[in-house]
Amino acid sequence: MWNYIIGYVVTLVLGYLFAPKPQNAKPAGLSDVQAATAEVGREIPVLFGTRDLEGPNVVWYGHLKTKAIKVKGGKK
């Protein structure tokens, strides 16, 4: 049983010593965000299979319905 405990402690220490150290990364800014856009004249990519698009051009997005917000009150 002591062999297992000693082996566990040794592997824990070695794992801590050889683990990659994190780099100091700068915080993400607005230029790093790649959100979907809807621009006229921009190309529309044609993909086959499963892919990850970075900043796609949205052509159609479902049946969008809007509803006005009516707030009553303000006077007491």
PyMOL Python script that loads the backbone (N, CA, C, O; Angstrom):
from pymol import cmd

cmd.read_pdbstr("""\
ATOM      1  N   MET A   1       0.818  -1.183   0.000  1.00  0.00           N
ATOM      2  CA  MET A   1       0.000   0.000   0.000  1.00  0.00           C
ATOM      3  C   MET A   1       0.868   1.256   0.000  1.00  0.00           C
ATOM      4  O   MET A   1       0.537   2.241  -0.659  1.00  0.00           O
ATOM      5  N   TRP A   2       1.961   1.221   0.728  1.00  0.00           N
ATOM      6  CA  TRP A   2       2.838   2.392   0.757  1.00  0.00           C
ATOM      7  C   TRP A   2       3.473   2.646  -0.615  1.00  0.00           C
ATOM      8  O   TRP A   2       3.777   3.787  -0.965  1.00  0.00           O
ATOM      9  N   ASN A   3       3.667   1.584  -1.376  1.00  0.00           N
ATOM     10  CA  ASN A   3       4.215   1.747  -2.716  1.00  0.00           C
ATOM     11  C   ASN A   3       3.291   2.599  -3.582  1.00  0.00           C
ATOM     12  O   ASN A   3       3.761   3.446  -4.342  1.00  0.00           O
ATOM     13  N   TYR A   4       1.991   2.382  -3.472  1.00  0.00           N
ATOM     14  CA  TYR A   4       1.028   3.154  -4.247  1.00  0.00           C
ATOM     15  C   TYR A   4       1.009   4.618  -3.821  1.00  0.00           C
ATOM     16  O   TYR A   4       0.916   5.510  -4.665  1.00  0.00           O
ATOM     17  N   ILE A   5       1.095   4.861  -2.551  1.00  0.00           N
ATOM     18  CA  ILE A   5       1.083   6.248  -2.050  1.00  0.00           C
ATOM     19  C   ILE A   5       2.341   6.980  -2.502  1.00  0.00           C
ATOM     20  O   ILE A   5       2.261   8.123  -2.954  1.00  0.00           O
ATOM     21  N   ILE A   6       3.495   6.341  -2.387  1.00  0.00           N
ATOM     22  CA  ILE A   6       4.749   6.961  -2.817  1.00  0.00           C
ATOM     23  C   ILE A   6       4.739   7.189  -4.325  1.00  0.00           C
ATOM     24  O   ILE A   6       5.167   8.242  -4.796  1.00  0.00           O
ATOM     25  N   GLY A   7       4.253   6.210  -5.083  1.00  0.00           N
ATOM     26  CA  GLY A   7       4.162   6.369  -6.534  1.00  0.00           C
ATOM     27  C   GLY A   7       3.224   7.501  -6.917  1.00  0.00           C
ATOM     28  O   GLY A   7       3.507   8.239  -7.861  1.00  0.00           O
ATOM     29  N   TYR A   8       2.114   7.654  -6.206  1.00  0.00           N
ATOM     30  CA  TYR A   8       1.171   8.730  -6.467  1.00  0.00           C
ATOM     31  C   TYR A   8       1.817  10.091  -6.212  1.00  0.00           C
ATOM     32  O   TYR A   8       1.683  11.005  -7.027  1.00  0.00           O
ATOM     33  N   VAL A   9       2.509  10.228  -5.097  1.00  0.00           N
ATOM     34  CA  VAL A   9       3.155  11.502  -4.756  1.00  0.00           C
ATOM     35  C   VAL A   9       4.250  11.832  -5.768  1.00  0.00           C
ATOM     36  O   VAL A   9       4.381  12.986  -6.176  1.00  0.00           O
ATOM     37  N   VAL A  10       5.030  10.849  -6.175  1.00  0.00           N
ATOM     38  CA  VAL A  10       6.104  11.079  -7.146  1.00  0.00           C
ATOM     39  C   VAL A  10       5.522  11.532  -8.476  1.00  0.00           C
ATOM     40  O   VAL A  10       6.009  12.503  -9.057  1.00  0.00           O
ATOM     41  N   THR A  11       4.489  10.852  -8.975  1.00  0.00           N
ATOM     42  CA  THR A  11       3.895  11.251 -10.250  1.00  0.00           C
ATOM     43  C   THR A  11       3.204  12.608 -10.146  1.00  0.00           C
ATOM     44  O   THR A  11       3.176  13.356 -11.124  1.00  0.00           O
ATOM     45  N   LEU A  12       2.654  12.936  -8.998  1.00  0.00           N
ATOM     46  CA  LEU A  12       2.033  14.244  -8.803  1.00  0.00           C
ATOM     47  C   LEU A  12       3.077  15.350  -8.871  1.00  0.00           C
ATOM     48  O   LEU A  12       2.845  16.379  -9.506  1.00  0.00           O
ATOM     49  N   VAL A  13       4.219  15.153  -8.228  1.00  0.00           N
ATOM     50  CA  VAL A  13       5.291  16.154  -8.244  1.00  0.00           C
ATOM     51  C   VAL A  13       5.881  16.278  -9.652  1.00  0.00           C
ATOM     52  O   VAL A  13       6.120  17.393 -10.117  1.00  0.00           O
ATOM     53  N   LEU A  14       6.120  15.159 -10.335  1.00  0.00           N
ATOM     54  CA  LEU A  14       6.654  15.206 -11.695  1.00  0.00           C
ATOM     55  C   LEU A  14       5.671  15.868 -12.662  1.00  0.00           C
ATOM     56  O   LEU A  14       6.083  16.615 -13.549  1.00  0.00           O
ATOM     57  N   GLY A  15       4.394  15.601 -12.497  1.00  0.00           N
ATOM     58  CA  GLY A  15       3.390  16.243 -13.339  1.00  0.00           C
ATOM     59  C   GLY A  15       3.358  17.745 -13.139  1.00  0.00           C
ATOM     60  O   GLY A  15       3.188  18.495 -14.100  1.00  0.00           O
ATOM     61  N   TYR A  16       3.519  18.190 -11.910  1.00  0.00           N
ATOM     62  CA  TYR A  16       3.560  19.636 -11.626  1.00  0.00           C
ATOM     63  C   TYR A  16       4.812  20.281 -12.205  1.00  0.00           C
ATOM     64  O   TYR A  16       4.742  21.388 -12.740  1.00  0.00           O
ATOM     65  N   LEU A  17       5.952  19.612 -12.110  1.00  0.00           N
ATOM     66  CA  LEU A  17       7.209  20.175 -12.599  1.00  0.00           C
ATOM     67  C   LEU A  17       7.262  20.257 -14.127  1.00  0.00           C
ATOM     68  O   LEU A  17       7.811  21.214 -14.673  1.00  0.00           O
ATOM     69  N   PHE A  18       6.697  19.268 -14.819  1.00  0.00           N
ATOM     70  CA  PHE A  18       6.780  19.220 -16.280  1.00  0.00           C
ATOM     71  C   PHE A  18       5.549  19.781 -16.981  1.00  0.00           C
ATOM     72  O   PHE A  18       5.467  19.727 -18.208  1.00  0.00           O
ATOM     73  N   ALA A  19       4.611  20.307 -16.244  1.00  0.00           N
ATOM     74  CA  ALA A  19       3.411  20.895 -16.865  1.00  0.00           C
ATOM     75  C   ALA A  19       3.783  22.192 -17.584  1.00  0.00           C
ATOM     76  O   ALA A  19       4.615  22.950 -17.088  1.00  0.00           O
ATOM     77  N   PRO A  20       3.174  22.460 -18.755  1.00  0.00           N
ATOM     78  CA  PRO A  20       3.485  23.709 -19.466  1.00  0.00           C
ATOM     79  C   PRO A  20       3.009  24.917 -18.676  1.00  0.00           C
ATOM     80  O   PRO A  20       1.918  24.910 -18.106  1.00  0.00           O
ATOM     81  N   LYS A  21       3.823  25.933 -18.647  1.00  0.00           N
ATOM     82  CA  LYS A  21       3.486  27.154 -17.917  1.00  0.00           C
ATOM     83  C   LYS A  21       2.633  28.057 -18.800  1.00  0.00           C
ATOM     84  O   LYS A  21       2.950  28.214 -19.979  1.00  0.00           O
ATOM     85  N   PRO A  22       1.567  28.655 -18.282  1.00  0.00           N
ATOM     86  CA  PRO A  22       0.711  29.515 -19.100  1.00  0.00           C
ATOM     87  C   PRO A  22       1.418  30.814 -19.476  1.00  0.00           C
ATOM     88  O   PRO A  22       2.175  31.378 -18.686  1.00  0.00           O
ATOM     89  N   GLN A  23       1.154  31.278 -20.706  1.00  0.00           N
ATOM     90  CA  GLN A  23       1.718  32.536 -21.183  1.00  0.00           C
ATOM     91  C   GLN A  23       0.814  33.683 -20.736  1.00  0.00           C
ATOM     92  O   GLN A  23      -0.385  33.492 -20.528  1.00  0.00           O
ATOM     93  N   ASN A  24       1.389  34.865 -20.590  1.00  0.00           N
ATOM     94  CA  ASN A  24       0.595  36.039 -20.259  1.00  0.00           C
ATOM     95  C   ASN A  24      -0.050  36.546 -21.539  1.00  0.00           C
ATOM     96  O   ASN A  24       0.604  37.188 -22.361  1.00  0.00           O
ATOM     97  N   ALA A  25      -1.327  36.256 -21.703  1.00  0.00           N
ATOM     98  CA  ALA A  25      -2.044  36.646 -22.908  1.00  0.00           C
ATOM     99  C   ALA A  25      -2.759  37.975 -22.679  1.00  0.00           C
ATOM    100  O   ALA A  25      -3.255  38.252 -21.587  1.00  0.00           O
ATOM    101  N   LYS A  26      -2.801  38.791 -23.737  1.00  0.00           N
ATOM    102  CA  LYS A  26      -3.511  40.060 -23.628  1.00  0.00           C
ATOM    103  C   LYS A  26      -5.007  39.785 -23.718  1.00  0.00           C
ATOM    104  O   LYS A  26      -5.415  38.821 -24.366  1.00  0.00           O
ATOM    105  N   PRO A  27      -5.828  40.611 -23.083  1.00  0.00           N
ATOM    106  CA  PRO A  27      -7.273  40.400 -23.154  1.00  0.00           C
ATOM    107  C   PRO A  27      -7.791  40.640 -24.573  1.00  0.00           C
ATOM    108  O   PRO A  27      -7.234  41.442 -25.323  1.00  0.00           O
ATOM    109  N   ALA A  28      -8.854  39.939 -24.921  1.00  0.00           N
ATOM    110  CA  ALA A  28      -9.419  40.055 -26.263  1.00  0.00           C
ATOM    111  C   ALA A  28     -10.074  41.417 -26.447  1.00  0.00           C
ATOM    112  O   ALA A  28     -10.754  41.914 -25.549  1.00  0.00           O
ATOM    113  N   GLY A  29      -9.868  42.012 -27.606  1.00  0.00           N
ATOM    114  CA  GLY A  29     -10.475  43.295 -27.939  1.00  0.00           C
ATOM    115  C   GLY A  29     -11.587  43.105 -28.951  1.00  0.00           C
ATOM    116  O   GLY A  29     -11.905  41.975 -29.322  1.00  0.00           O
ATOM    117  N   LEU A  30     -12.175  44.188 -29.395  1.00  0.00           N
ATOM    118  CA  LEU A  30     -13.259  44.109 -30.358  1.00  0.00           C
ATOM    119  C   LEU A  30     -12.792  43.585 -31.707  1.00  0.00           C
ATOM    120  O   LEU A  30     -13.571  42.977 -32.440  1.00  0.00           O
ATOM    121  N   SER A  31     -11.534  43.814 -32.039  1.00  0.00           N
ATOM    122  CA  SER A  31     -11.030  43.329 -33.322  1.00  0.00           C
ATOM    123  C   SER A  31     -10.845  41.812 -33.333  1.00  0.00           C
ATOM    124  O   SER A  31     -10.727  41.220 -34.406  1.00  0.00           O
ATOM    125  N   ASP A  32     -10.818  41.175 -32.170  1.00  0.00           N
ATOM    126  CA  ASP A  32     -10.645  39.729 -32.090  1.00  0.00           C
ATOM    127  C   ASP A  32     -11.954  38.965 -32.233  1.00  0.00           C
ATOM    128  O   ASP A  32     -11.941  37.754 -32.449  1.00  0.00           O
ATOM    129  N   VAL A  33     -13.075  39.651 -32.115  1.00  0.00           N
ATOM    130  CA  VAL A  33     -14.383  39.005 -32.211  1.00  0.00           C
ATOM    131  C   VAL A  33     -14.735  38.823 -33.684  1.00  0.00           C
ATOM    132  O   VAL A  33     -14.662  39.769 -34.468  1.00  0.00           O
ATOM    133  N   GLN A  34     -15.114  37.617 -34.048  1.00  0.00           N
ATOM    134  CA  GLN A  34     -15.498  37.333 -35.420  1.00  0.00           C
ATOM    135  C   GLN A  34     -16.957  36.895 -35.440  1.00  0.00           C
ATOM    136  O   GLN A  34     -17.259  35.703 -35.479  1.00  0.00           O
ATOM    137  N   ALA A  35     -17.858  37.875 -35.412  1.00  0.00           N
ATOM    138  CA  ALA A  35     -19.275  37.590 -35.409  1.00  0.00           C
ATOM    139  C   ALA A  35     -19.785  37.515 -36.844  1.00  0.00           C
ATOM    140  O   ALA A  35     -19.149  38.000 -37.779  1.00  0.00           O
ATOM    141  N   ALA A  36     -20.938  36.899 -36.985  1.00  0.00           N
ATOM    142  CA  ALA A  36     -21.554  36.800 -38.310  1.00  0.00           C
ATOM    143  C   ALA A  36     -21.989  38.185 -38.782  1.00  0.00           C
ATOM    144  O   ALA A  36     -22.462  38.999 -37.989  1.00  0.00           O
ATOM    145  N   THR A  37     -21.823  38.444 -40.083  1.00  0.00           N
ATOM    146  CA  THR A  37     -22.200  39.727 -40.664  1.00  0.00           C
ATOM    147  C   THR A  37     -23.176  39.500 -41.811  1.00  0.00           C
ATOM    148  O   THR A  37     -23.365  38.370 -42.263  1.00  0.00           O
ATOM    149  N   ALA A  38     -23.783  40.565 -42.270  1.00  0.00           N
ATOM    150  CA  ALA A  38     -24.667  40.520 -43.434  1.00  0.00           C
ATOM    151  C   ALA A  38     -24.298  41.695 -44.320  1.00  0.00           C
ATOM    152  O   ALA A  38     -24.865  42.778 -44.176  1.00  0.00           O
ATOM    153  N   GLU A  39     -23.367  41.502 -45.225  1.00  0.00           N
ATOM    154  CA  GLU A  39     -22.871  42.564 -46.095  1.00  0.00           C
ATOM    155  C   GLU A  39     -23.209  42.248 -47.547  1.00  0.00           C
ATOM    156  O   GLU A  39     -23.086  41.105 -47.986  1.00  0.00           O
ATOM    157  N   VAL A  40     -23.629  43.251 -48.278  1.00  0.00           N
ATOM    158  CA  VAL A  40     -23.921  43.094 -49.697  1.00  0.00           C
ATOM    159  C   VAL A  40     -22.600  43.011 -50.458  1.00  0.00           C
ATOM    160  O   VAL A  40     -21.685  43.796 -50.208  1.00  0.00           O
ATOM    161  N   GLY A  41     -22.501  42.071 -51.376  1.00  0.00           N
ATOM    162  CA  GLY A  41     -21.314  41.953 -52.190  1.00  0.00           C
ATOM    163  C   GLY A  41     -20.238  41.047 -51.622  1.00  0.00           C
ATOM    164  O   GLY A  41     -19.271  40.727 -52.315  1.00  0.00           O
ATOM    165  N   ARG A  42     -20.387  40.636 -50.389  1.00  0.00           N
ATOM    166  CA  ARG A  42     -19.393  39.733 -49.792  1.00  0.00           C
ATOM    167  C   ARG A  42     -19.670  38.307 -50.246  1.00  0.00           C
ATOM    168  O   ARG A  42     -20.826  37.902 -50.362  1.00  0.00           O
ATOM    169  N   GLU A  43     -18.619  37.553 -50.500  1.00  0.00           N
ATOM    170  CA  GLU A  43     -18.785  36.201 -51.007  1.00  0.00           C
ATOM    171  C   GLU A  43     -19.459  35.302 -49.968  1.00  0.00           C
ATOM    172  O   GLU A  43     -19.335  35.509 -48.761  1.00  0.00           O
ATOM    173  N   ILE A  44     -20.169  34.307 -50.475  1.00  0.00           N
ATOM    174  CA  ILE A  44     -20.851  33.329 -49.631  1.00  0.00           C
ATOM    175  C   ILE A  44     -20.102  32.013 -49.777  1.00  0.00           C
ATOM    176  O   ILE A  44     -20.083  31.448 -50.870  1.00  0.00           O
ATOM    177  N   PRO A  45     -19.484  31.506 -48.714  1.00  0.00           N
ATOM    178  CA  PRO A  45     -18.715  30.266 -48.838  1.00  0.00           C
ATOM    179  C   PRO A  45     -19.630  29.056 -49.010  1.00  0.00           C
ATOM    180  O   PRO A  45     -20.694  28.982 -48.396  1.00  0.00           O
ATOM    181  N   VAL A  46     -19.213  28.120 -49.839  1.00  0.00           N
ATOM    182  CA  VAL A  46     -19.924  26.858 -50.028  1.00  0.00           C
ATOM    183  C   VAL A  46     -19.065  25.780 -49.386  1.00  0.00           C
ATOM    184  O   VAL A  46     -17.915  25.574 -49.772  1.00  0.00           O
ATOM    185  N   LEU A  47     -19.634  25.098 -48.405  1.00  0.00           N
ATOM    186  CA  LEU A  47     -18.886  24.097 -47.657  1.00  0.00           C
ATOM    187  C   LEU A  47     -19.549  22.733 -47.780  1.00  0.00           C
ATOM    188  O   LEU A  47     -20.770  22.636 -47.904  1.00  0.00           O
ATOM    189  N   PHE A  48     -18.756  21.704 -47.745  1.00  0.00           N
ATOM    190  CA  PHE A  48     -19.250  20.342 -47.745  1.00  0.00           C
ATOM    191  C   PHE A  48     -18.717  19.666 -46.489  1.00  0.00           C
ATOM    192  O   PHE A  48     -17.525  19.744 -46.192  1.00  0.00           O
ATOM    193  N   GLY A  49     -19.597  19.007 -45.759  1.00  0.00           N
ATOM    194  CA  GLY A  49     -19.182  18.333 -44.534  1.00  0.00           C
ATOM    195  C   GLY A  49     -19.307  19.251 -43.340  1.00  0.00           C
ATOM    196  O   GLY A  49     -20.035  20.243 -43.388  1.00  0.00           O
ATOM    197  N   THR A  50     -18.615  18.935 -42.283  1.00  0.00           N
ATOM    198  CA  THR A  50     -18.650  19.710 -41.054  1.00  0.00           C
ATOM    199  C   THR A  50     -17.424  20.605 -40.999  1.00  0.00           C
ATOM    200  O   THR A  50     -16.292  20.122 -41.029  1.00  0.00           O
ATOM    201  N   ARG A  51     -17.649  21.897 -40.920  1.00  0.00           N
ATOM    202  CA  ARG A  51     -16.559  22.879 -40.898  1.00  0.00           C
ATOM    203  C   ARG A  51     -16.856  23.938 -39.855  1.00  0.00           C
ATOM    204  O   ARG A  51     -17.993  24.067 -39.400  1.00  0.00           O
ATOM    205  N   ASP A  52     -15.844  24.692 -39.477  1.00  0.00           N
ATOM    206  CA  ASP A  52     -15.976  25.803 -38.552  1.00  0.00           C
ATOM    207  C   ASP A  52     -15.670  27.087 -39.313  1.00  0.00           C
ATOM    208  O   ASP A  52     -14.543  27.302 -39.759  1.00  0.00           O
ATOM    209  N   LEU A  53     -16.683  27.939 -39.458  1.00  0.00           N
ATOM    210  CA  LEU A  53     -16.506  29.196 -40.178  1.00  0.00           C
ATOM    211  C   LEU A  53     -16.125  30.296 -39.209  1.00  0.00           C
ATOM    212  O   LEU A  53     -16.671  30.380 -38.108  1.00  0.00           O
ATOM    213  N   GLU A  54     -15.197  31.132 -39.613  1.00  0.00           N
ATOM    214  CA  GLU A  54     -14.816  32.279 -38.801  1.00  0.00           C
ATOM    215  C   GLU A  54     -15.391  33.529 -39.452  1.00  0.00           C
ATOM    216  O   GLU A  54     -14.940  33.938 -40.522  1.00  0.00           O
ATOM    217  N   GLY A  55     -16.382  34.136 -38.810  1.00  0.00           N
ATOM    218  CA  GLY A  55     -17.003  35.352 -39.325  1.00  0.00           C
ATOM    219  C   GLY A  55     -17.771  35.134 -40.607  1.00  0.00           C
ATOM    220  O   GLY A  55     -17.459  35.769 -41.614  1.00  0.00           O
ATOM    221  N   PRO A  56     -18.781  34.245 -40.613  1.00  0.00           N
ATOM    222  CA  PRO A  56     -19.504  33.978 -41.851  1.00  0.00           C
ATOM    223  C   PRO A  56     -20.396  35.143 -42.264  1.00  0.00           C
ATOM    224  O   PRO A  56     -20.711  36.014 -41.453  1.00  0.00           O
ATOM    225  N   ASN A  57     -20.795  35.151 -43.517  1.00  0.00           N
ATOM    226  CA  ASN A  57     -21.715  36.147 -44.045  1.00  0.00           C
ATOM    227  C   ASN A  57     -23.104  35.531 -44.010  1.00  0.00           C
ATOM    228  O   ASN A  57     -23.362  34.553 -44.711  1.00  0.00           O
ATOM    229  N   VAL A  58     -24.002  36.087 -43.208  1.00  0.00           N
ATOM    230  CA  VAL A  58     -25.340  35.547 -43.027  1.00  0.00           C
ATOM    231  C   VAL A  58     -26.224  36.072 -44.148  1.00  0.00           C
ATOM    232  O   VAL A  58     -26.333  37.284 -44.336  1.00  0.00           O
ATOM    233  N   VAL A  59     -26.855  35.174 -44.893  1.00  0.00           N
ATOM    234  CA  VAL A  59     -27.731  35.556 -45.992  1.00  0.00           C
ATOM    235  C   VAL A  59     -29.179  35.557 -45.530  1.00  0.00           C
ATOM    236  O   VAL A  59     -29.941  36.456 -45.887  1.00  0.00           O
ATOM    237  N   TRP A  60     -29.572  34.557 -44.737  1.00  0.00           N
ATOM    238  CA  TRP A  60     -30.953  34.444 -44.289  1.00  0.00           C
ATOM    239  C   TRP A  60     -30.932  33.836 -42.895  1.00  0.00           C
ATOM    240  O   TRP A  60     -30.182  32.895 -42.635  1.00  0.00           O
ATOM    241  N   TYR A  61     -31.748  34.367 -42.004  1.00  0.00           N
ATOM    242  CA  TYR A  61     -31.752  33.887 -40.631  1.00  0.00           C
ATOM    243  C   TYR A  61     -33.186  33.694 -40.162  1.00  0.00           C
ATOM    244  O   TYR A  61     -33.697  34.510 -39.395  1.00  0.00           O
ATOM    245  N   GLY A  62     -33.838  32.638 -40.606  1.00  0.00           N
ATOM    246  CA  GLY A  62     -35.156  32.255 -40.125  1.00  0.00           C
ATOM    247  C   GLY A  62     -36.218  33.321 -40.329  1.00  0.00           C
ATOM    248  O   GLY A  62     -36.002  34.311 -41.028  1.00  0.00           O
ATOM    249  N   HIS A  63     -37.358  33.102 -39.714  1.00  0.00           N
ATOM    250  CA  HIS A  63     -38.476  34.041 -39.770  1.00  0.00           C
ATOM    251  C   HIS A  63     -38.362  34.983 -38.582  1.00  0.00           C
ATOM    252  O   HIS A  63     -38.843  34.685 -37.489  1.00  0.00           O
ATOM    253  N   LEU A  64     -37.730  36.103 -38.807  1.00  0.00           N
ATOM    254  CA  LEU A  64     -37.511  37.063 -37.740  1.00  0.00           C
ATOM    255  C   LEU A  64     -38.788  37.855 -37.494  1.00  0.00           C
ATOM    256  O   LEU A  64     -39.327  38.472 -38.412  1.00  0.00           O
ATOM    257  N   LYS A  65     -39.264  37.837 -36.275  1.00  0.00           N
ATOM    258  CA  LYS A  65     -40.450  38.598 -35.899  1.00  0.00           C
ATOM    259  C   LYS A  65     -40.066  39.547 -34.773  1.00  0.00           C
ATOM    260  O   LYS A  65     -39.352  39.173 -33.842  1.00  0.00           O
ATOM    261  N   THR A  66     -40.540  40.751 -34.871  1.00  0.00           N
ATOM    262  CA  THR A  66     -40.280  41.732 -33.817  1.00  0.00           C
ATOM    263  C   THR A  66     -41.582  42.101 -33.152  1.00  0.00           C
ATOM    264  O   THR A  66     -42.648  42.029 -33.762  1.00  0.00           O
ATOM    265  N   LYS A  67     -41.492  42.497 -31.901  1.00  0.00           N
ATOM    266  CA  LYS A  67     -42.661  42.891 -31.131  1.00  0.00           C
ATOM    267  C   LYS A  67     -42.273  44.137 -30.341  1.00  0.00           C
ATOM    268  O   LYS A  67     -41.264  44.156 -29.637  1.00  0.00           O
ATOM    269  N   ALA A  68     -43.087  45.165 -30.472  1.00  0.00           N
ATOM    270  CA  ALA A  68     -42.812  46.422 -29.765  1.00  0.00           C
ATOM    271  C   ALA A  68     -43.000  46.206 -28.268  1.00  0.00           C
ATOM    272  O   ALA A  68     -43.905  45.490 -27.841  1.00  0.00           O
ATOM    273  N   ILE A  69     -42.143  46.828 -27.487  1.00  0.00           N
ATOM    274  CA  ILE A  69     -42.237  46.769 -26.039  1.00  0.00           C
ATOM    275  C   ILE A  69     -43.066  47.951 -25.569  1.00  0.00           C
ATOM    276  O   ILE A  69     -42.702  49.106 -25.792  1.00  0.00           O
ATOM    277  N   LYS A  70     -44.173  47.656 -24.922  1.00  0.00           N
ATOM    278  CA  LYS A  70     -45.053  48.694 -24.411  1.00  0.00           C
ATOM    279  C   LYS A  70     -44.954  48.705 -22.891  1.00  0.00           C
ATOM    280  O   LYS A  70     -45.284  47.724 -22.225  1.00  0.00           O
ATOM    281  N   VAL A  71     -44.503  49.811 -22.365  1.00  0.00           N
ATOM    282  CA  VAL A  71     -44.334  49.921 -20.914  1.00  0.00           C
ATOM    283  C   VAL A  71     -45.367  50.919 -20.402  1.00  0.00           C
ATOM    284  O   VAL A  71     -45.439  52.056 -20.867  1.00  0.00           O
ATOM    285  N   LYS A  72     -46.146  50.478 -19.456  1.00  0.00           N
ATOM    286  CA  LYS A  72     -47.131  51.370 -18.838  1.00  0.00           C
ATOM    287  C   LYS A  72     -46.558  51.851 -17.527  1.00  0.00           C
ATOM    288  O   LYS A  72     -45.800  51.141 -16.865  1.00  0.00           O
ATOM    289  N   GLY A  73     -46.926  53.061 -17.159  1.00  0.00           N
ATOM    290  CA  GLY A  73     -46.485  53.568 -15.878  1.00  0.00           C
ATOM    291  C   GLY A  73     -45.633  54.812 -16.051  1.00  0.00           C
ATOM    292  O   GLY A  73     -45.701  55.495 -17.073  1.00  0.00           O
ATOM    293  N   GLY A  74     -44.864  55.084 -15.076  1.00  0.00           N
ATOM    294  CA  GLY A  74     -44.032  56.264 -15.095  1.00  0.00           C
ATOM    295  C   GLY A  74     -44.537  57.314 -14.116  1.00  0.00           C
ATOM    296  O   GLY A  74     -43.756  58.033 -13.492  1.00  0.00           O
ATOM    297  N   LYS A  75     -45.857  57.389 -13.996  1.00  0.00           N
ATOM    298  CA  LYS A  75     -46.464  58.319 -13.034  1.00  0.00           C
ATOM    299  C   LYS A  75     -46.990  57.532 -11.854  1.00  0.00           C
ATOM    300  O   LYS A  75     -47.488  56.415 -11.995  1.00  0.00           O
ATOM    301  N   LYS A  76     -46.870  58.134 -10.700  1.00  0.00           N
ATOM    302  CA  LYS A  76     -47.375  57.440  -9.505  1.00  0.00           C
ATOM    303  C   LYS A  76     -48.528  58.180  -8.907  1.00  0.00           C
ATOM    304  O   LYS A  76     -49.082  57.747  -7.897  1.00  0.00           O
TER     305      LYS A  76
END
""", "prot")
cmd.dss("prot")
cmd.show_as("cartoon", "prot")
cmd.util.cbc("prot")
cmd.orient("prot")
